[in-house]
Amino acid sequence: MATTLIAKKLKQLRKENGMTQVDLAMKSGVGLNFIRELEQGKATVRMDKVTQVFALFDYELVPQKKVNE
């Protein structure tokens, strides 16, 4: 669930900023395959790289108690 939310948020931020996946990879300093996997919600991605990508948009990942839906 959290992975899906992260994927959706990243794709939203990227599109709002008029960036392609290639643009995002280059500007954030990670590989294109990493961006693709992250946006697809791959569960096993490196958190340091996720943090690096989100930092480009002035976002940070923080631990948060689960909200019951």
PyMOL Python script that loads the backbone (N, CA, C, O; Angstrom):
from pymol import cmd

cmd.read_pdbstr("""\
ATOM      1  N   MET A   1       0.817  -1.195   0.000  1.00  0.00           N
ATOM      2  CA  MET A   1       0.000   0.000   0.000  1.00  0.00           C
ATOM      3  C   MET A   1       0.862   1.261   0.000  1.00  0.00           C
ATOM      4  O   MET A   1       0.635   2.158  -0.812  1.00  0.00           O
ATOM      5  N   ALA A   2       1.844   1.346   0.894  1.00  0.00           N
ATOM      6  CA  ALA A   2       2.702   2.525   0.954  1.00  0.00           C
ATOM      7  C   ALA A   2       3.475   2.705  -0.343  1.00  0.00           C
ATOM      8  O   ALA A   2       3.664   3.828  -0.811  1.00  0.00           O
ATOM      9  N   THR A   3       3.920   1.596  -0.921  1.00  0.00           N
ATOM     10  CA  THR A   3       4.673   1.658  -2.171  1.00  0.00           C
ATOM     11  C   THR A   3       3.818   2.254  -3.281  1.00  0.00           C
ATOM     12  O   THR A   3       4.310   3.034  -4.097  1.00  0.00           O
ATOM     13  N   THR A   4       2.550   1.892  -3.312  1.00  0.00           N
ATOM     14  CA  THR A   4       1.637   2.419  -4.326  1.00  0.00           C
ATOM     15  C   THR A   4       1.426   3.916  -4.136  1.00  0.00           C
ATOM     16  O   THR A   4       1.376   4.663  -5.113  1.00  0.00           O
ATOM     17  N   LEU A   5       1.302   4.355  -2.899  1.00  0.00           N
ATOM     18  CA  LEU A   5       1.131   5.786  -2.635  1.00  0.00           C
ATOM     19  C   LEU A   5       2.361   6.575  -3.050  1.00  0.00           C
ATOM     20  O   LEU A   5       2.247   7.662  -3.617  1.00  0.00           O
ATOM     21  N   ILE A   6       3.524   6.035  -2.771  1.00  0.00           N
ATOM     22  CA  ILE A   6       4.777   6.687  -3.162  1.00  0.00           C
ATOM     23  C   ILE A   6       4.858   6.780  -4.682  1.00  0.00           C
ATOM     24  O   ILE A   6       5.219   7.822  -5.229  1.00  0.00           O
ATOM     25  N   ALA A   7       4.523   5.691  -5.357  1.00  0.00           N
ATOM     26  CA  ALA A   7       4.562   5.666  -6.815  1.00  0.00           C
ATOM     27  C   ALA A   7       3.624   6.705  -7.415  1.00  0.00           C
ATOM     28  O   ALA A   7       4.000   7.436  -8.331  1.00  0.00           O
ATOM     29  N   LYS A   8       2.407   6.764  -6.897  1.00  0.00           N
ATOM     30  CA  LYS A   8       1.427   7.721  -7.416  1.00  0.00           C
ATOM     31  C   LYS A   8       1.875   9.163  -7.172  1.00  0.00           C
ATOM     32  O   LYS A   8       1.740  10.019  -8.047  1.00  0.00           O
ATOM     33  N   LYS A   9       2.404   9.422  -5.990  1.00  0.00           N
ATOM     34  CA  LYS A   9       2.831  10.782  -5.662  1.00  0.00           C
ATOM     35  C   LYS A   9       3.994  11.221  -6.549  1.00  0.00           C
ATOM     36  O   LYS A   9       4.023  12.354  -7.031  1.00  0.00           O
ATOM     37  N   LEU A  10       4.942  10.323  -6.759  1.00  0.00           N
ATOM     38  CA  LEU A  10       6.075  10.673  -7.607  1.00  0.00           C
ATOM     39  C   LEU A  10       5.626  10.984  -9.024  1.00  0.00           C
ATOM     40  O   LEU A  10       6.057  11.977  -9.610  1.00  0.00           O
ATOM     41  N   LYS A  11       4.773  10.154  -9.572  1.00  0.00           N
ATOM     42  CA  LYS A  11       4.286  10.377 -10.936  1.00  0.00           C
ATOM     43  C   LYS A  11       3.535  11.709 -11.027  1.00  0.00           C
ATOM     44  O   LYS A  11       3.684  12.448 -12.001  1.00  0.00           O
ATOM     45  N   GLN A  12       2.728  12.008 -10.005  1.00  0.00           N
ATOM     46  CA  GLN A  12       1.995  13.272  -9.967  1.00  0.00           C
ATOM     47  C   GLN A  12       2.956  14.459  -9.942  1.00  0.00           C
ATOM     48  O   GLN A  12       2.787  15.408 -10.707  1.00  0.00           O
ATOM     49  N   LEU A  13       3.952  14.412  -9.077  1.00  0.00           N
ATOM     50  CA  LEU A  13       4.921  15.506  -8.982  1.00  0.00           C
ATOM     51  C   LEU A  13       5.697  15.683 -10.282  1.00  0.00           C
ATOM     52  O   LEU A  13       5.925  16.803 -10.739  1.00  0.00           O
ATOM     53  N   ARG A  14       6.092  14.569 -10.861  1.00  0.00           N
ATOM     54  CA  ARG A  14       6.848  14.628 -12.117  1.00  0.00           C
ATOM     55  C   ARG A  14       6.024  15.298 -13.205  1.00  0.00           C
ATOM     56  O   ARG A  14       6.519  16.177 -13.911  1.00  0.00           O
ATOM     57  N   LYS A  15       4.766  14.885 -13.340  1.00  0.00           N
ATOM     58  CA  LYS A  15       3.920  15.447 -14.384  1.00  0.00           C
ATOM     59  C   LYS A  15       3.581  16.915 -14.115  1.00  0.00           C
ATOM     60  O   LYS A  15       3.546  17.723 -15.043  1.00  0.00           O
ATOM     61  N   GLU A  16       3.332  17.264 -12.842  1.00  0.00           N
ATOM     62  CA  GLU A  16       3.044  18.653 -12.493  1.00  0.00           C
ATOM     63  C   GLU A  16       4.210  19.572 -12.852  1.00  0.00           C
ATOM     64  O   GLU A  16       4.015  20.751 -13.148  1.00  0.00           O
ATOM     65  N   ASN A  17       5.409  19.027 -12.823  1.00  0.00           N
ATOM     66  CA  ASN A  17       6.604  19.803 -13.137  1.00  0.00           C
ATOM     67  C   ASN A  17       7.034  19.653 -14.591  1.00  0.00           C
ATOM     68  O   ASN A  17       8.122  20.089 -14.968  1.00  0.00           O
ATOM     69  N   GLY A  18       6.188  19.038 -15.403  1.00  0.00           N
ATOM     70  CA  GLY A  18       6.443  18.917 -16.830  1.00  0.00           C
ATOM     71  C   GLY A  18       7.680  18.109 -17.174  1.00  0.00           C
ATOM     72  O   GLY A  18       8.381  18.405 -18.141  1.00  0.00           O
ATOM     73  N   MET A  19       7.942  17.084 -16.372  1.00  0.00           N
ATOM     74  CA  MET A  19       9.149  16.267 -16.567  1.00  0.00           C
ATOM     75  C   MET A  19       8.798  14.886 -17.113  1.00  0.00           C
ATOM     76  O   MET A  19       7.762  14.309 -16.781  1.00  0.00           O
ATOM     77  N   THR A  20       9.675  14.384 -17.945  1.00  0.00           N
ATOM     78  CA  THR A  20       9.577  12.994 -18.369  1.00  0.00           C
ATOM     79  C   THR A  20      10.337  12.141 -17.346  1.00  0.00           C
ATOM     80  O   THR A  20      11.019  12.670 -16.468  1.00  0.00           O
ATOM     81  N   GLN A  21      10.214  10.841 -17.470  1.00  0.00           N
ATOM     82  CA  GLN A  21      10.980   9.956 -16.600  1.00  0.00           C
ATOM     83  C   GLN A  21      12.477  10.161 -16.829  1.00  0.00           C
ATOM     84  O   GLN A  21      13.260  10.095 -15.882  1.00  0.00           O
ATOM     85  N   VAL A  22      12.874  10.404 -18.056  1.00  0.00           N
ATOM     86  CA  VAL A  22      14.282  10.647 -18.381  1.00  0.00           C
ATOM     87  C   VAL A  22      14.756  11.922 -17.697  1.00  0.00           C
ATOM     88  O   VAL A  22      15.836  11.947 -17.106  1.00  0.00           O
ATOM     89  N   ASP A  23      13.949  12.984 -17.775  1.00  0.00           N
ATOM     90  CA  ASP A  23      14.293  14.243 -17.104  1.00  0.00           C
ATOM     91  C   ASP A  23      14.489  14.020 -15.608  1.00  0.00           C
ATOM     92  O   ASP A  23      15.473  14.473 -15.025  1.00  0.00           O
ATOM     93  N   LEU A  24      13.551  13.325 -15.006  1.00  0.00           N
ATOM     94  CA  LEU A  24      13.602  13.090 -13.569  1.00  0.00           C
ATOM     95  C   LEU A  24      14.834  12.289 -13.182  1.00  0.00           C
ATOM     96  O   LEU A  24      15.494  12.598 -12.190  1.00  0.00           O
ATOM     97  N   ALA A  25      15.140  11.281 -13.950  1.00  0.00           N
ATOM     98  CA  ALA A  25      16.324  10.466 -13.670  1.00  0.00           C
ATOM     99  C   ALA A  25      17.586  11.314 -13.738  1.00  0.00           C
ATOM    100  O   ALA A  25      18.437  11.231 -12.853  1.00  0.00           O
ATOM    101  N   MET A  26      17.709  12.116 -14.765  1.00  0.00           N
ATOM    102  CA  MET A  26      18.902  12.948 -14.926  1.00  0.00           C
ATOM    103  C   MET A  26      19.021  13.993 -13.822  1.00  0.00           C
ATOM    104  O   MET A  26      20.095  14.174 -13.249  1.00  0.00           O
ATOM    105  N   LYS A  27      17.922  14.679 -13.523  1.00  0.00           N
ATOM    106  CA  LYS A  27      17.957  15.758 -12.538  1.00  0.00           C
ATOM    107  C   LYS A  27      18.141  15.255 -11.112  1.00  0.00           C
ATOM    108  O   LYS A  27      18.715  15.953 -10.276  1.00  0.00           O
ATOM    109  N   SER A  28      17.660  14.057 -10.831  1.00  0.00           N
ATOM    110  CA  SER A  28      17.775  13.531  -9.465  1.00  0.00           C
ATOM    111  C   SER A  28      19.021  12.671  -9.276  1.00  0.00           C
ATOM    112  O   SER A  28      19.368  12.325  -8.147  1.00  0.00           O
ATOM    113  N   GLY A  29      19.694  12.327 -10.368  1.00  0.00           N
ATOM    114  CA  GLY A  29      20.941  11.571 -10.261  1.00  0.00           C
ATOM    115  C   GLY A  29      20.775  10.078 -10.064  1.00  0.00           C
ATOM    116  O   GLY A  29      21.661   9.419  -9.521  1.00  0.00           O
ATOM    117  N   VAL A  30      19.647   9.541 -10.502  1.00  0.00           N
ATOM    118  CA  VAL A  30      19.439   8.092 -10.434  1.00  0.00           C
ATOM    119  C   VAL A  30      19.199   7.572 -11.846  1.00  0.00           C
ATOM    120  O   VAL A  30      19.035   8.356 -12.780  1.00  0.00           O
ATOM    121  N   GLY A  31      19.180   6.282 -11.996  1.00  0.00           N
ATOM    122  CA  GLY A  31      18.985   5.688 -13.306  1.00  0.00           C
ATOM    123  C   GLY A  31      17.530   5.683 -13.756  1.00  0.00           C
ATOM    124  O   GLY A  31      16.609   5.708 -12.939  1.00  0.00           O
ATOM    125  N   LEU A  32      17.346   5.650 -15.052  1.00  0.00           N
ATOM    126  CA  LEU A  32      16.005   5.621 -15.630  1.00  0.00           C
ATOM    127  C   LEU A  32      15.239   4.381 -15.171  1.00  0.00           C
ATOM    128  O   LEU A  32      14.051   4.467 -14.858  1.00  0.00           O
ATOM    129  N   ASN A  33      15.906   3.239 -15.131  1.00  0.00           N
ATOM    130  CA  ASN A  33      15.228   2.021 -14.689  1.00  0.00           C
ATOM    131  C   ASN A  33      14.720   2.152 -13.266  1.00  0.00           C
ATOM    132  O   ASN A  33      13.653   1.633 -12.939  1.00  0.00           O
ATOM    133  N   PHE A  34      15.475   2.841 -12.411  1.00  0.00           N
ATOM    134  CA  PHE A  34      15.028   3.045 -11.031  1.00  0.00           C
ATOM    135  C   PHE A  34      13.738   3.860 -11.009  1.00  0.00           C
ATOM    136  O   PHE A  34      12.802   3.521 -10.286  1.00  0.00           O
ATOM    137  N   ILE A  35      13.685   4.932 -11.797  1.00  0.00           N
ATOM    138  CA  ILE A  35      12.482   5.773 -11.860  1.00  0.00           C
ATOM    139  C   ILE A  35      11.298   4.945 -12.355  1.00  0.00           C
ATOM    140  O   ILE A  35      10.207   5.023 -11.792  1.00  0.00           O
ATOM    141  N   ARG A  36      11.505   4.172 -13.382  1.00  0.00           N
ATOM    142  CA  ARG A  36      10.422   3.327 -13.920  1.00  0.00           C
ATOM    143  C   ARG A  36       9.914   2.355 -12.870  1.00  0.00           C
ATOM    144  O   ARG A  36       8.706   2.218 -12.677  1.00  0.00           O
ATOM    145  N   GLU A  37      10.834   1.678 -12.193  1.00  0.00           N
ATOM    146  CA  GLU A  37      10.439   0.712 -11.166  1.00  0.00           C
ATOM    147  C   GLU A  37       9.728   1.401 -10.002  1.00  0.00           C
ATOM    148  O   GLU A  37       8.755   0.873  -9.463  1.00  0.00           O
ATOM    149  N   LEU A  38      10.208   2.560  -9.623  1.00  0.00           N
ATOM    150  CA  LEU A  38       9.593   3.303  -8.528  1.00  0.00           C
ATOM    151  C   LEU A  38       8.168   3.716  -8.890  1.00  0.00           C
ATOM    152  O   LEU A  38       7.254   3.573  -8.078  1.00  0.00           O
ATOM    153  N   GLU A  39       7.978   4.222 -10.094  1.00  0.00           N
ATOM    154  CA  GLU A  39       6.638   4.637 -10.522  1.00  0.00           C
ATOM    155  C   GLU A  39       5.705   3.454 -10.736  1.00  0.00           C
ATOM    156  O   GLU A  39       4.485   3.617 -10.711  1.00  0.00           O
ATOM    157  N   GLN A  40       6.256   2.281 -10.943  1.00  0.00           N
ATOM    158  CA  GLN A  40       5.438   1.079 -11.092  1.00  0.00           C
ATOM    159  C   GLN A  40       5.124   0.442  -9.742  1.00  0.00           C
ATOM    160  O   GLN A  40       4.397  -0.549  -9.673  1.00  0.00           O
ATOM    161  N   GLY A  41       5.674   1.012  -8.667  1.00  0.00           N
ATOM    162  CA  GLY A  41       5.369   0.515  -7.333  1.00  0.00           C
ATOM    163  C   GLY A  41       6.169  -0.687  -6.899  1.00  0.00           C
ATOM    164  O   GLY A  41       5.727  -1.446  -6.036  1.00  0.00           O
ATOM    165  N   LYS A  42       7.337  -0.877  -7.479  1.00  0.00           N
ATOM    166  CA  LYS A  42       8.169  -2.009  -7.089  1.00  0.00           C
ATOM    167  C   LYS A  42       8.448  -1.930  -5.589  1.00  0.00           C
ATOM    168  O   LYS A  42       8.843  -0.882  -5.077  1.00  0.00           O
ATOM    169  N   ALA A  43       8.244  -3.021  -4.908  1.00  0.00           N
ATOM    170  CA  ALA A  43       8.336  -3.043  -3.442  1.00  0.00           C
ATOM    171  C   ALA A  43       9.772  -3.037  -2.928  1.00  0.00           C
ATOM    172  O   ALA A  43      10.004  -2.689  -1.770  1.00  0.00           O
ATOM    173  N   THR A  44      10.722  -3.408  -3.747  1.00  0.00           N
ATOM    174  CA  THR A  44      12.106  -3.520  -3.280  1.00  0.00           C
ATOM    175  C   THR A  44      12.997  -2.498  -3.964  1.00  0.00           C
ATOM    176  O   THR A  44      13.796  -2.836  -4.837  1.00  0.00           O
ATOM    177  N   VAL A  45      12.851  -1.249  -3.556  1.00  0.00           N
ATOM    178  CA  VAL A  45      13.712  -0.183  -4.067  1.00  0.00           C
ATOM    179  C   VAL A  45      14.556   0.353  -2.917  1.00  0.00           C
ATOM    180  O   VAL A  45      14.189   0.229  -1.749  1.00  0.00           O
ATOM    181  N   ARG A  46      15.681   0.945  -3.264  1.00  0.00           N
ATOM    182  CA  ARG A  46      16.577   1.496  -2.238  1.00  0.00           C
ATOM    183  C   ARG A  46      16.016   2.801  -1.694  1.00  0.00           C
ATOM    184  O   ARG A  46      15.756   3.744  -2.442  1.00  0.00           O
ATOM    185  N   MET A  47      15.837   2.836  -0.394  1.00  0.00           N
ATOM    186  CA  MET A  47      15.246   4.013   0.241  1.00  0.00           C
ATOM    187  C   MET A  47      16.116   5.260   0.074  1.00  0.00           C
ATOM    188  O   MET A  47      15.590   6.368  -0.031  1.00  0.00           O
ATOM    189  N   ASP A  48      17.441   5.090   0.049  1.00  0.00           N
ATOM    190  CA  ASP A  48      18.294   6.266  -0.127  1.00  0.00           C
ATOM    191  C   ASP A  48      18.042   6.918  -1.485  1.00  0.00           C
ATOM    192  O   ASP A  48      18.075   8.142  -1.608  1.00  0.00           O
ATOM    193  N   LYS A  49      17.793   6.102  -2.492  1.00  0.00           N
ATOM    194  CA  LYS A  49      17.509   6.651  -3.816  1.00  0.00           C
ATOM    195  C   LYS A  49      16.114   7.258  -3.880  1.00  0.00           C
ATOM    196  O   LYS A  49      15.913   8.274  -4.545  1.00  0.00           O
ATOM    197  N   VAL A  50      15.148   6.648  -3.198  1.00  0.00           N
ATOM    198  CA  VAL A  50      13.798   7.213  -3.146  1.00  0.00           C
ATOM    199  C   VAL A  50      13.870   8.600  -2.510  1.00  0.00           C
ATOM    200  O   VAL A  50      13.274   9.553  -3.013  1.00  0.00           O
ATOM    201  N   THR A  51      14.593   8.704  -1.416  1.00  0.00           N
ATOM    202  CA  THR A  51      14.773   9.974  -0.732  1.00  0.00           C
ATOM    203  C   THR A  51      15.439  10.995  -1.648  1.00  0.00           C
ATOM    204  O   THR A  51      15.049  12.163  -1.667  1.00  0.00           O
ATOM    205  N   GLN A  52      16.430  10.563  -2.397  1.00  0.00           N
ATOM    206  CA  GLN A  52      17.156  11.429  -3.334  1.00  0.00           C
ATOM    207  C   GLN A  52      16.214  11.992  -4.395  1.00  0.00           C
ATOM    208  O   GLN A  52      16.281  13.178  -4.720  1.00  0.00           O
ATOM    209  N   VAL A  53      15.344  11.152  -4.930  1.00  0.00           N
ATOM    210  CA  VAL A  53      14.407  11.585  -5.969  1.00  0.00           C
ATOM    211  C   VAL A  53      13.404  12.582  -5.402  1.00  0.00           C
ATOM    212  O   VAL A  53      13.164  13.627  -6.007  1.00  0.00           O
ATOM    213  N   PHE A  54      12.820  12.275  -4.255  1.00  0.00           N
ATOM    214  CA  PHE A  54      11.816  13.164  -3.671  1.00  0.00           C
ATOM    215  C   PHE A  54      12.412  14.485  -3.206  1.00  0.00           C
ATOM    216  O   PHE A  54      11.710  15.495  -3.165  1.00  0.00           O
ATOM    217  N   ALA A  55      13.674  14.496  -2.860  1.00  0.00           N
ATOM    218  CA  ALA A  55      14.338  15.733  -2.438  1.00  0.00           C
ATOM    219  C   ALA A  55      14.327  16.774  -3.558  1.00  0.00           C
ATOM    220  O   ALA A  55      14.330  17.976  -3.292  1.00  0.00           O
ATOM    221  N   LEU A  56      14.314  16.318  -4.789  1.00  0.00           N
ATOM    222  CA  LEU A  56      14.263  17.223  -5.933  1.00  0.00           C
ATOM    223  C   LEU A  56      13.013  18.109  -5.878  1.00  0.00           C
ATOM    224  O   LEU A  56      13.024  19.244  -6.355  1.00  0.00           O
ATOM    225  N   PHE A  57      11.936  17.575  -5.290  1.00  0.00           N
ATOM    226  CA  PHE A  57      10.670  18.303  -5.177  1.00  0.00           C
ATOM    227  C   PHE A  57      10.462  18.885  -3.773  1.00  0.00           C
ATOM    228  O   PHE A  57       9.363  19.321  -3.432  1.00  0.00           O
ATOM    229  N   ASP A  58      11.520  18.886  -2.973  1.00  0.00           N
ATOM    230  CA  ASP A  58      11.443  19.354  -1.579  1.00  0.00           C
ATOM    231  C   ASP A  58      10.481  18.528  -0.737  1.00  0.00           C
ATOM    232  O   ASP A  58       9.781  19.071   0.118  1.00  0.00           O
ATOM    233  N   TYR A  59      10.442  17.230  -0.971  1.00  0.00           N
ATOM    234  CA  TYR A  59       9.654  16.291  -0.181  1.00  0.00           C
ATOM    235  C   TYR A  59      10.600  15.396   0.594  1.00  0.00           C
ATOM    236  O   TYR A  59      11.735  15.157   0.180  1.00  0.00           O
ATOM    237  N   GLU A  60      10.116  14.905   1.726  1.00  0.00           N
ATOM    238  CA  GLU A  60      10.887  13.922   2.479  1.00  0.00           C
ATOM    239  C   GLU A  60       9.953  12.804   2.921  1.00  0.00           C
ATOM    240  O   GLU A  60       8.753  13.011   3.098  1.00  0.00           O
ATOM    241  N   LEU A  61      10.515  11.638   3.092  1.00  0.00           N
ATOM    242  CA  LEU A  61       9.748  10.496   3.570  1.00  0.00           C
ATOM    243  C   LEU A  61       9.914  10.420   5.076  1.00  0.00           C
ATOM    244  O   LEU A  61      11.027  10.492   5.598  1.00  0.00           O
ATOM    245  N   VAL A  62       8.808  10.276   5.756  1.00  0.00           N
ATOM    246  CA  VAL A  62       8.855  10.213   7.209  1.00  0.00           C
ATOM    247  C   VAL A  62       8.027   9.029   7.696  1.00  0.00           C
ATOM    248  O   VAL A  62       7.031   8.665   7.070  1.00  0.00           O
ATOM    249  N   PRO A  63       8.437   8.427   8.813  1.00  0.00           N
ATOM    250  CA  PRO A  63       7.613   7.362   9.362  1.00  0.00           C
ATOM    251  C   PRO A  63       6.310   7.938   9.902  1.00  0.00           C
ATOM    252  O   PRO A  63       6.290   8.996  10.532  1.00  0.00           O
ATOM    253  N   GLN A  64       5.257   7.237   9.648  1.00  0.00           N
ATOM    254  CA  GLN A  64       3.955   7.706  10.079  1.00  0.00           C
ATOM    255  C   GLN A  64       3.114   6.515  10.499  1.00  0.00           C
ATOM    256  O   GLN A  64       3.138   5.470   9.850  1.00  0.00           O
ATOM    257  N   LYS A  65       2.381   6.671  11.569  1.00  0.00           N
ATOM    258  CA  LYS A  65       1.510   5.603  12.024  1.00  0.00           C
ATOM    259  C   LYS A  65       0.458   5.333  10.955  1.00  0.00           C
ATOM    260  O   LYS A  65      -0.071   6.255  10.335  1.00  0.00           O
ATOM    261  N   LYS A  66       0.171   4.070  10.756  1.00  0.00           N
ATOM    262  CA  LYS A  66      -0.814   3.661   9.779  1.00  0.00           C
ATOM    263  C   LYS A  66      -2.197   4.207  10.135  1.00  0.00           C
ATOM    264  O   LYS A  66      -2.608   4.197  11.295  1.00  0.00           O
ATOM    265  N   VAL A  67      -2.883   4.669   9.135  1.00  0.00           N
ATOM    266  CA  VAL A  67      -4.247   5.158   9.322  1.00  0.00           C
ATOM    267  C   VAL A  67      -5.201   4.060   8.873  1.00  0.00           C
ATOM    268  O   VAL A  67      -5.093   3.559   7.753  1.00  0.00           O
ATOM    269  N   ASN A  68      -6.122   3.689   9.730  1.00  0.00           N
ATOM    270  CA  ASN A  68      -7.112   2.667   9.364  1.00  0.00           C
ATOM    271  C   ASN A  68      -8.147   3.286   8.451  1.00  0.00           C
ATOM    272  O   ASN A  68      -8.714   4.341   8.736  1.00  0.00           O
ATOM    273  N   GLU A  69      -8.373   2.606   7.357  1.00  0.00           N
ATOM    274  CA  GLU A  69      -9.328   3.131   6.380  1.00  0.00           C
ATOM    275  C   GLU A  69     -10.675   2.488   6.532  1.00  0.00           C
ATOM    276  O   GLU A  69     -11.601   2.813   5.789  1.00  0.00           O
TER     277      GLU A  69
END
""", "prot")
cmd.dss("prot")
cmd.show_as("cartoon", "prot")
cmd.util.cbc("prot")
cmd.orient("prot")
